[in-house]
Amino acid sequence: MEKKLILVNRLSPGDILMMTGAIRDLKLMHPNFLIDVRSPSSEIFWYNPRLTPLRDEDGEMIDMQYPLIHKSGATGAHFSDGHRLFLQEYLKVKIPKTSMYPEIFLSQDEINWVNQLKSEFDYEGPYWIINAGIKTDYTLKQYPFYQEVVDLLKDKITFVQ
C-alpha cells in the first residue's frame, strides 16, 4: 500500500541537503512511500528520481526535524543520521543507513556541460568552490578568514565563489 509523505524543511540549505540521505534510505527500504518536499531551497531536489510530485492535500505533511543535533558530540552519531532517525521514529519503520553522503541529481544538460569554467572563462584545470556566506545561528559557522585563505593559496589553487 502506498503512503504519501510531504517532508517540510524550513532550515538552511546545508541542513536541507542533508535530508536527501534520509529520503534515499527511506525509499530504498520502503519503495511504497511516495515522497515530496517543501523547502525554501527546492533546487536541491530538482531531478531527484526518488521524489513524486504531490499536492499538499494528497500527502501527510511532516515537519522535518533532527533532534540528534542537540546531542552533537556526545553520541558518536553523524550529523547525516539526524533526519533519517527522526523519520524512523516518526513513521515507526526501520530505515537502515546506506551512506553518510547527501545526494544532488543533475539534469542531462548539466551532465553534458563538462566544464563551466572552460566555456565561461576559458579555464581548464582543478578548482575549489568556496561559499563565503555565514550562518548566524552558531558562531562556529562564521568564517571571517575566507579572503586570507584565498590570498595565501592564490598561486596553488584556483577558487570559484
Summary of the structure (lengths in Angstrom):
residues: 161
radius of gyration: 18.7
end to end distance: 45.8
largest distance: 58.4
contacts: 368
relative contact order: 0.16
helix: 38%
strand: 12%
